[in-house]
Amino acid sequence: MKKIFLIMVGWLAVILAFAGVILPVLPTTPFLLLAAWCFSRSSPRFHHWLLYRSWFGGYIRHWQKYKGLPKGAKPKAIGLILITFSFSIWVVSFWWLKIGLLALLCWLLFFMYRLPVVDEQIPTRTKTER
C-alpha cells in the first residue's frame, strides 16, 4: 500500500513539475526532488527513468551528487523566471496581484542567486579536507 501511494505521489509530482516549467507560480525543482525521493523508495524502474531518461535527469543527478546547479543552469533559470513573470505581470489586471507576483519574483530571484553552482570537472573538497 505504501509503495503504491509513493508511486502515485511521485507521478503527481512529475506532472506538477512539468506544469511548473510553463506556469511561473508553480516551482519545478521541489516537485522533481519529491518525485525522485518517492520513486527511490517505491520503484527502481521509475527512479531510473527520472534520473536517466527524463528531460530533468541530468539536473537531478547533478544536484544529488554535488548539491549545486550545473554550470550554465542558473542564468537559464533566471532568464526563464524573468520572462514568465514579466508576461504574467503584464497580463494580470489586478494591481494587488501584480504586486504579489512582483514580490514572488523578487523572492525567487534571491533564492536562485543563493544556489551554488558546481562545475563537475572541479572536484569538491570534503569536510575533512577543509
C-alpha positions as CSV (number, residue, x, y, z in Angstrom):
1,M,0.0,0.0,0.0
2,K,2.8,2.4,0.9
3,K,4.6,1.6,-2.4
4,I,1.5,2.4,-4.5
5,F,1.0,5.6,-2.5
6,L,4.6,6.7,-3.1
7,I,4.3,5.9,-6.8
8,M,1.1,8.0,-7.1
9,V,2.7,10.9,-5.3
10,G,5.8,10.6,-7.4
11,W,3.9,10.8,-10.7
12,L,1.7,13.7,-9.4
13,A,5.0,15.5,-8.5
14,V,6.3,14.8,-12.1
15,I,3.1,16.2,-13.6
16,L,3.3,19.3,-11.4
17,A,7.0,19.7,-12.3
18,F,6.2,19.7,-16.0
19,A,3.4,22.2,-15.4
20,G,5.9,24.3,-13.4
21,V,8.1,24.7,-16.4
22,I,5.3,26.8,-18.0
23,L,3.5,28.4,-15.0
24,P,5.5,31.0,-13.2
25,V,4.0,30.5,-9.7
26,L,4.5,26.7,-9.7
27,P,8.0,25.6,-8.9
28,T,9.6,22.8,-10.8
29,T,12.6,21.7,-8.7
30,P,10.9,20.8,-5.4
31,F,8.4,18.6,-7.3
32,L,11.2,16.8,-9.2
33,L,13.2,16.2,-5.9
34,L,10.0,14.9,-4.3
35,A,9.4,12.6,-7.3
36,A,13.0,11.3,-7.1
37,W,12.6,10.7,-3.4
38,C,9.2,8.9,-3.8
39,F,10.5,6.8,-6.7
40,S,13.7,5.9,-4.9
41,R,11.6,4.3,-2.1
42,S,9.0,2.7,-4.2
43,S,10.0,1.9,-7.8
44,P,13.6,1.5,-9.1
45,R,12.3,1.5,-12.6
46,F,10.6,4.9,-12.3
47,H,13.5,6.3,-10.4
48,H,15.9,5.2,-13.1
49,W,13.6,6.7,-15.7
50,L,13.5,10.0,-13.9
51,L,17.3,10.1,-13.5
52,Y,18.4,8.9,-16.9
53,R,15.6,9.2,-19.4
54,S,13.7,12.3,-18.5
55,W,14.5,15.9,-19.6
56,F,15.4,16.8,-16.0
57,G,17.5,13.8,-15.2
58,G,20.9,15.5,-15.6
59,Y,19.9,18.3,-13.2
60,I,18.6,15.9,-10.6
61,R,21.8,13.7,-10.8
62,H,24.0,16.8,-10.6
63,W,22.1,18.1,-7.5
64,Q,22.3,14.7,-5.8
65,K,26.0,14.4,-6.4
66,Y,27.2,17.9,-5.9
67,K,24.4,19.7,-4.0
68,G,24.5,22.5,-6.6
69,L,23.4,23.6,-10.0
70,P,25.5,22.7,-13.1
71,K,27.4,25.4,-14.8
72,G,25.1,27.5,-17.1
73,A,21.9,26.4,-15.5
74,K,21.5,29.4,-13.2
75,P,21.4,32.1,-16.0
76,K,19.0,30.0,-18.0
77,A,16.7,29.5,-15.0
78,I,16.8,33.2,-14.0
79,G,16.1,34.2,-17.7
80,L,13.1,31.9,-17.8
81,I,11.8,33.2,-14.5
82,L,12.1,36.8,-15.7
83,I,10.3,36.1,-19.0
84,T,7.4,34.2,-17.4
85,F,6.9,36.5,-14.6
86,S,7.1,39.6,-16.8
87,F,4.5,38.1,-19.1
88,S,2.3,37.3,-16.1
89,I,2.6,40.7,-14.5
90,W,1.8,42.3,-17.9
91,V,-1.3,40.1,-18.5
92,V,-2.8,40.4,-15.0
93,S,-5.2,43.3,-14.5
94,F,-5.5,43.4,-10.7
95,W,-2.9,45.7,-9.1
96,W,-2.7,43.6,-5.9
97,L,-1.9,40.5,-7.9
98,K,0.8,42.3,-9.8
99,I,2.4,43.4,-6.5
100,G,2.1,39.8,-5.3
101,L,3.7,38.4,-8.4
102,L,6.5,41.1,-8.2
103,A,7.2,40.1,-4.6
104,L,7.3,36.4,-5.5
105,L,9.6,37.3,-8.4
106,C,12.0,39.1,-6.0
107,W,12.0,36.1,-3.6
108,L,12.6,33.6,-6.4
109,L,15.5,35.7,-7.8
110,F,17.1,36.0,-4.4
111,F,16.7,32.2,-3.9
112,M,18.2,31.5,-7.3
113,Y,21.1,33.9,-6.6
114,R,22.0,31.9,-3.4
115,L,22.0,28.5,-5.0
116,P,25.6,27.2,-5.5
117,V,27.0,26.5,-9.0
118,V,29.3,23.5,-9.0
119,D,31.4,22.5,-12.0
120,E,31.6,18.8,-12.2
121,Q,35.1,19.0,-13.7
122,I,36.5,20.5,-10.5
123,P,36.4,18.1,-7.5
124,T,34.8,19.4,-4.4
125,R,36.5,19.3,-1.1
126,T,35.1,17.2,1.7
127,K,34.5,18.4,5.2
128,T,37.6,16.6,6.5
129,E,39.9,18.3,3.9
130,R,38.9,21.8,5.0
